[in-house]
Amino acid sequence: MSDQELRKEAHDVDVTVWVGKGGIEAVIEELSDQLADRTLVKVKFLRSARGGTTVEDLATELAEEVNADLIETRGNTAVYHR
């Protein structure tokens, strides 16, 4: 499936992982488990998670931690695919 097709599909996916003040370390296992069961997982980065960094930086770092593809970031939300 192309990135464009995945982005279209992601439009209808609900956020199921929230990154808060615990940072990305707190959600690595949860995101990994969800990616094992689903094609796409949408993650929302709350203000408390961002600190001095950007959503793009956090999203990229999280993708590397769970060995997944970052399909897109939009606002405070990222979509992952494995």
SULJOMO-V387122 format. One record per pair of residues at least 24 apart in sequence whose ideal C-beta (glycine too) atoms are under 10 Angstrom apart, sorted by sequence separation. I is the first residue (numbers start at 1). GAP is how many residues later the second one is. D is the distance in whole Angstrom. If there is no record, write none. Layout:
i->I gap->GAP d->D
i->I gap->GAP d->D
This chain:
i->16 gap->24 d->10
i->17 gap->24 d->6
i->19 gap->24 d->6
i->20 gap->24 d->9
i->13 gap->25 d->8
i->16 gap->25 d->6
i->17 gap->25 d->7
i->18 gap->25 d->7
i->19 gap->25 d->7
i->20 gap->25 d->9
i->21 gap->25 d->8
i->23 gap->25 d->9
i->24 gap->25 d->7
i->41 gap->25 d->9
i->13 gap->26 d->9
i->15 gap->26 d->9
i->16 gap->26 d->6
i->17 gap->26 d->4
i->18 gap->26 d->5
i->19 gap->26 d->5
i->20 gap->26 d->5
i->21 gap->26 d->9
i->22 gap->26 d->9
i->23 gap->26 d->6
i->50 gap->26 d->8
i->13 gap->27 d->5
i->14 gap->27 d->10
i->15 gap->27 d->5
i->16 gap->27 d->8
i->17 gap->27 d->7
i->18 gap->27 d->8
i->19 gap->27 d->6
i->20 gap->27 d->9
i->21 gap->27 d->4
i->22 gap->27 d->8
i->23 gap->27 d->10
i->41 gap->27 d->8
i->43 gap->27 d->10
i->49 gap->27 d->9
i->12 gap->28 d->9
i->13 gap->28 d->7
i->14 gap->28 d->7
i->15 gap->28 d->7
i->16 gap->28 d->9
i->17 gap->28 d->10
i->18 gap->28 d->6
i->20 gap->28 d->5
i->21 gap->28 d->6
i->23 gap->28 d->8
i->40 gap->28 d->10
i->45 gap->28 d->9
i->10 gap->29 d->9
i->13 gap->29 d->5
i->15 gap->29 d->5
i->19 gap->29 d->9
i->20 gap->29 d->5
i->21 gap->29 d->10
i->40 gap->29 d->10
i->42 gap->29 d->10
i->47 gap->29 d->8
i->9 gap->30 d->7
i->10 gap->30 d->5
i->12 gap->30 d->10
i->19 gap->30 d->4
i->21 gap->30 d->9
i->36 gap->30 d->10
i->41 gap->30 d->10
i->42 gap->30 d->10
i->43 gap->30 d->9
i->45 gap->30 d->9
i->46 gap->30 d->7
i->9 gap->31 d->6
i->10 gap->31 d->9
i->11 gap->31 d->10
i->18 gap->31 d->8
i->19 gap->31 d->9
i->31 gap->31 d->7
i->35 gap->31 d->6
i->40 gap->31 d->7
i->44 gap->31 d->9
i->45 gap->31 d->5
i->10 gap->32 d->7
i->31 gap->32 d->9
i->34 gap->32 d->9
i->35 gap->32 d->9
i->42 gap->32 d->10
i->44 gap->32 d->6
i->45 gap->32 d->7
i->6 gap->33 d->8
i->7 gap->33 d->9
i->32 gap->33 d->8
i->33 gap->33 d->10
i->35 gap->33 d->6
i->43 gap->33 d->9
i->44 gap->33 d->5
i->45 gap->33 d->7
i->6 gap->34 d->6
i->24 gap->34 d->6
i->28 gap->34 d->7
i->31 gap->34 d->8
i->32 gap->34 d->5
i->35 gap->34 d->10
i->43 gap->34 d->7
i->44 gap->34 d->8
i->23 gap->35 d->8
i->24 gap->35 d->9
i->27 gap->35 d->7
i->31 gap->35 d->5
i->32 gap->35 d->8
i->42 gap->35 d->6
i->43 gap->35 d->5
i->19 gap->36 d->9
i->29 gap->36 d->10
i->30 gap->36 d->10
i->32 gap->36 d->8
i->42 gap->36 d->7
i->43 gap->36 d->8
i->24 gap->37 d->6
i->25 gap->37 d->9
i->28 gap->37 d->5
i->29 gap->37 d->9
i->31 gap->37 d->8
i->41 gap->37 d->9
i->42 gap->37 d->5
i->43 gap->37 d->7
i->1 gap->38 d->8
i->23 gap->38 d->10
i->24 gap->38 d->5
i->27 gap->38 d->9
i->28 gap->38 d->6
i->41 gap->38 d->7
i->42 gap->38 d->8
i->1 gap->39 d->10
i->19 gap->39 d->7
i->23 gap->39 d->10
i->24 gap->39 d->10
i->27 gap->39 d->9
i->40 gap->39 d->6
i->41 gap->39 d->5
i->19 gap->40 d->9
i->24 gap->40 d->10
i->25 gap->40 d->8
i->40 gap->40 d->7
i->41 gap->40 d->8
i->24 gap->41 d->6
i->39 gap->41 d->10
i->40 gap->41 d->6
i->41 gap->41 d->8
i->24 gap->42 d->9
i->38 gap->42 d->10
i->39 gap->42 d->6
i->40 gap->42 d->9
i->19 gap->43 d->7
i->38 gap->43 d->9
i->39 gap->43 d->8
i->38 gap->44 d->9
i->17 gap->45 d->9
i->35 gap->45 d->6
i->34 gap->46 d->9
i->35 gap->46 d->8
i->36 gap->46 d->8
i->35 gap->47 d->4
i->32 gap->48 d->10
i->34 gap->48 d->10
i->31 gap->49 d->7
i->32 gap->50 d->9
i->31 gap->51 d->10
i->19 gap->57 d->9
i->18 gap->58 d->10
i->19 gap->59 d->9
i->10 gap->61 d->6
i->15 gap->61 d->10
i->17 gap->61 d->9
i->9 gap->62 d->9
i->10 gap->62 d->7
i->15 gap->62 d->6
i->6 gap->63 d->8
i->11 gap->63 d->10
i->15 gap->63 d->10
i->17 gap->63 d->9
i->7 gap->64 d->6
i->10 gap->64 d->9
i->13 gap->64 d->10
i->15 gap->64 d->10
i->6 gap->65 d->5
i->7 gap->65 d->6
i->3 gap->66 d->8
i->5 gap->66 d->10
i->6 gap->66 d->8
i->13 gap->66 d->7
i->3 gap->67 d->10
i->4 gap->67 d->10
i->7 gap->67 d->9
i->10 gap->67 d->9
i->3 gap->68 d->6
i->10 gap->68 d->10
i->11 gap->68 d->9
i->3 gap->69 d->8
i->10 gap->69 d->4
i->1 gap->70 d->10
i->9 gap->70 d->9
i->10 gap->70 d->9
i->10 gap->71 d->8
i->7 gap->72 d->7
i->9 gap->72 d->9
i->6 gap->73 d->7
i->6 gap->74 d->10
i->7 gap->74 d->10
i->6 gap->75 d->6
i->3 gap->76 d->10
i->3 gap->78 d->9
i->1 gap->80 d->8
